[in-house]
């Protein structure tokens, strides 16, 4: 009689992933056995608080925490064997936090523009005063990440505006605050989320810059690897470690399976052109820490969906005035734009100040070309040209062979893809899923659980199974 061999029961490994985005707080169960996203769910990110001064954009942090807690609690009921919580979030912004993870201020969003207010010294803005304090060399050391919505910039405003702040508080990003609050611990930070605050030559907080800005008295979170837990979330009888949060931009590119030698075009509400490099090579672009000791050279805030919606608002004005339901205008827009072979109409989408200027114009208008098809074809061509020009600026830091396209717009709008390919004239691929941040968190989870040596290897594992994540396009 053959001996019965006892087959060990398969160990199910799952983690809960949370993405605290600008418009949505999204979460899912990461099934590391089947490499699948399960129970993807989300809620809208809270709106800004009413009654604040013009240019202010503040959010109640307790509403954010409550949303995250509710999402996690619901997913833990579906995955009671959860082995940890991984998180990514929006970079920039500021919330003051104590050593128990309790908020001591509202969350000042990265979209806040209070630094554009006049400085008390007169003749310039707070942001002008900040830049005057920092030499060009200092700005390069910070990765050229100087913006009114960055954490250090908002701390500078607090000091210069004479706001009284209790001693010993941490200047924290939103995601780092949420993790600290869940675990009742001081906040910790991963380098990927510390935009405009690190010295790339030392890999540490740029404390000399903090002193020059007069914000050295604030406490700064401990810098940790994403593999390190900040603390433990207690949920009834169960407990799960909460790992250090990472930046949503880098996480999304990991979830798009970006490789060295690929140029990333991430196109959604805003857009970015990015390139991975092994060495720190400053240039006419921003530099951000990436995973595995790599650097991400990038140009962000390139006009995309937000600018296209400015045109759409004009088209909606008459229907809204007559209380008519326009429903979804995009199928008609993309169909008409695709029928235009070429257009002599010129549209510049730089409605907002950014890396391609602020020209915001429409020119060479004629009776024949002032149609929806021509207007949007010209707008899509402007986007493709902007990406090409920004890519030329990144060429200083390295070369690429192919394009990696990701983001909702590039997936949905075929005519935009065609114009991009025409502008670059090279091979391209499209990221398999719009859930790029959640897939990026899955790559991190594979590393945390020891199933991959680093994020690049984890991304390759997922890339080999990308058909599981594919979603429909246009």
Order of alpha helices (4+ residues) and beta strands (2+ residues): beta-beta-beta-beta-alpha-beta-beta-beta-alpha-alpha-alpha-beta-alpha-beta-beta-beta-alpha-beta-beta-beta-beta-alpha-beta-beta-beta-beta-alpha-alpha-beta-beta-alpha-beta-alpha-alpha-beta-alpha-alpha
